[in-house]
Amino acid sequence: MADINLFLKTYNNYLSTFKDTSYDSENDEYLCMDTDNKVIDYDRIIAEKYPDSNQRPKSFDAIYIQDENIYLIEFKNEKKPNKKEITDKLVQGKKELDNLLYALNIQKKKYSYIFCLVYNPYKPKHERFKEGLFRSASYEFLRQYIKQGLVDDIYTENVNFFTKAFKNKLEKELAC
């Protein structure tokens, strides 16, 4: 059995940064400015594997690997989260990742998969006092995928919280 280093070596051409993978083309804005920490541009892998966009499964933006933890990262910068789109990105993206690992003979059960939904929500001025309510009300539906065994954990946090958690958990600076 191979380990995750084979995945990194195989997809080395897809190395990118948090900055590049967090780019929101609709608003011409980056959600994260970090260029020091390297990630795999997962959207690009899927786009090249499925050139026909009508046949292309949804995918998360980036993969960050540290030791036995594989972070599946999706950046969102929108007024109202689309539950179906987020769900499809998690479910279809993880299924494709499982297929890629299987093709490389990497035992996926050896690793922990953590889905990170990092958002920069638009909030009208009259709703800004509800800061803590946004996450729990909007993304609680994702917790079912832990129970189903698709992923081991899920983080749904705003960009500032994600930056702090990244430093605390991984002991690395992240400039978002």
Secondary structure, DSSP 8 states (H G I E B T S, - for coil): -B-HHHHHHHTGGGEEEHHHHTEETTTTEES----SSEEEEHHHHHHHH--STTT-----SEEEEETTEEEEEEEE--SS--HHHHHHHHHHHHHHHHHHHHHTTB-GGGSEEEEEEEE-----GGGGGGTTHHHHHHHGGGGHHHHTTS-SEEEEEEHHHHHHHHHHHH------
